[in-house]
Amino acid sequence: MKLSQLLTAPNQLTLLRMMFVPFIVINLVAGHYRWALVLFVLAGFSDGLDGLLARTLKQQTVLGQYLDPIADKLLLSTMFMVLAILHKIAWKYTVLVFSRDISILCASAVLYAIAGLRDFRPSIFGKANTFAQVAAIFFVMLFQIKHTRWIWLTQTTFLHATVAFTVVSALHYVFLVGQRLHAANHAPAEVTKSARGSI
């Protein structure tokens, strides 16, 4: 992998997003929820900006395809873990989020090892799940700053949405993996038949 991929503006922003994580955690543990929320918002802004820059500057790289979701998972999983430890959200949400991510990571590694499958782009349900997680974390932290009923209701709604989309996206992932495995297993046979027909 070329060093030039690491030095592109989108990948630099992704690395910056990863560097935000410990500072957000430090502020959460110290009870400085306002600063933690500001840093979380900046991290989210960098997530949208790096994708925009990659398309605009035509700097989409293989490294970026792997680095971006890793940064997202690191940020979100860490937030769920820390907020659960601080008793700001129930442990069941954190366990569910971690279980899905670890299962997908292990499945991806196995599929790459046995079938060489690399294309695991997020589905529409995966993107919806990420949005629900981001929104849930945002409103959980906002509720620590301003205790109002509408914020509590909103955080609860997005936590429930996280549960729903976690389950749906996991099932959809299993379906997509089955399709890709089927396609990978039948591709050589189809190529062979096509080649024979052209002789």
N, C-alpha and C positions, 0 to 999 in steps of 0.2 A: 504494500500500500504506500502510495507516494505521500511525502510530507506535505506536498502542496494541497492535498485534500484537507488536512488538518488546519491549514492556514487560511482557508476560505472564510469569508465574513459570516456565512450562516453557521458553520461549524464552530467558529469562535464564540458566537452568541450562545450556541448550545452548551459549550463548555462553561460559559459564564453563568448560565442557568443552573448548572450543577454546583457551581461555587456558591450560589445563593443559599443552598440547603442548610449548611451548618449555621449560618447566621440567622436564618429563620428559626431553627431549633433553639439556638441560644436565647433569642428573644421570647420564644414561647415558654421555655423553662423558667426564665426570669419574670414571667408574667407581663411582659411588654407586648401585649397583643396588638396594639396599634402599629408598632414598628414591624412586627411579624407580618401583619396584614399588608403593609406597604411593600415589603420585600416580596411577599407572595404574588402580589399584583404585578410587580416589576418582572418577576420570573415568568408569569403568564404572558405578559406583553412581549417578552423576548422570544417566547415560544411561537407566537404568531408572526413576529418580525423575521425570524430566521427562515421560516417557510416562504414568506413573501420575497425575501432577498434571494433565496435559492432559485426561485422561478424568474424573478426580474433580472438577476445578474447571470442567469443560466449557470449556476454553480451547484447544481444537484450532483451529489457524489454518493458513492457506495458507502463510504464512512458515515455520511450524514443520515443515510437510510437506517443504519443501525444505532447511531449515536443519539438521534432525536428521541426515539421511543425509550431508550435506556434512561435518558435525562428525565423524561416525563414520569416514568415509573419510579425512579429514585426520589423525585420530588413528592409525588402523590403518596407513595407507600410510606415514606418517612413522616409525612404530615399525619396520615391516619394513625400510624404507630404512636407518635408523640402525643397527639390529642387524646388517644385512648389511655395512654399512661397517665395523662393529666386529668383523666375522668371527664373530659369535655364531650366525648362521644362514646357510645357503647362499644365494647370489645367485639361484638358480633359483626359489626361493619368492617373493622380492621381485619378480622380473621377471614371474612369472605373475600375482601380485596386481595389479601396476600395469597389465599388459596388459589384464586383464579390466575393470578400473575405467575405464581410458581408452577402451576400445572401447565400453563401455556409455554413457559420457558422450557420446561423439561420435555414437553411434547415436541417443540420446535427443534430442540437439540437432537432428539431421537430420530425425527423425520429427516433431518439433515444428514445424520450419520448413516441411516439405512437406505434413504432414497435420494439424497442430494437435493432435497427441496429447500429453497431459500426464500421464496416469495411469500412472506407472511404479512402483507400490508393490512392495516386495520380495516375492518368492515365498517359499515354505517352504524352497526350496533356497538362496535368497539369505540367509535368516535363519540357516540351518544353517551356511553359509559364514562369515558374520560371527561366529557363536559359535565356530567352529573357529579362526578367526584370533585372536580375543580369548584363547582358551584357550592357543593356541600361544605367543603373546607372553608371557602370564602365566608359563607354565612355563619358557620360555627365560630370562626374567629371574630366576625363582626358582632355576633351576639355577646361575646365577652366584653366588647367595648360599649355596646348600647343594648341594654336589656329591654327590648320591645316585643310585643306579641307577634307582630307580622314577621320579624326576623326569625323568631323561634319557629313559627309555622313554615317559613320558607326553608330553613335549614332541615327541618324534619321531612319536608316534601322531597328535597334533593337527596337526603340520606336513603329514603325509601326508593327513590328513582335509581340510586346507585345499586341497591340490592336487585331491583328488577332487571336493569341493564347488565349487571354482572352475570346473572343467570342466563339471560337471553343471549348475550354476546358469547358466553362460554359454549352454549349449545350450538350456536351458529358457527363458531370456530371448529367444533367437532365435525359439523356437516361439511364445511369447506375443506378440511383436512381429508375427509373421506373422498370428496370429489377430486382433489389434487392427486391423491394416491392412486385412485382409479385411472385418472388420465395418464399418470406417470407409468403405470403398469401396462397400459394398452398402447402407449405411444410407439414403442419399438415394433409391436406387431403390425400396427397400421402403416408404419414406414416401410416394413418388409413387404406387405401386400402391395403397397403403392409401387415399390421398386419392381416387384415381379410383374405387375401389370404393364409397366412401361417397357419391359424387355420385348 
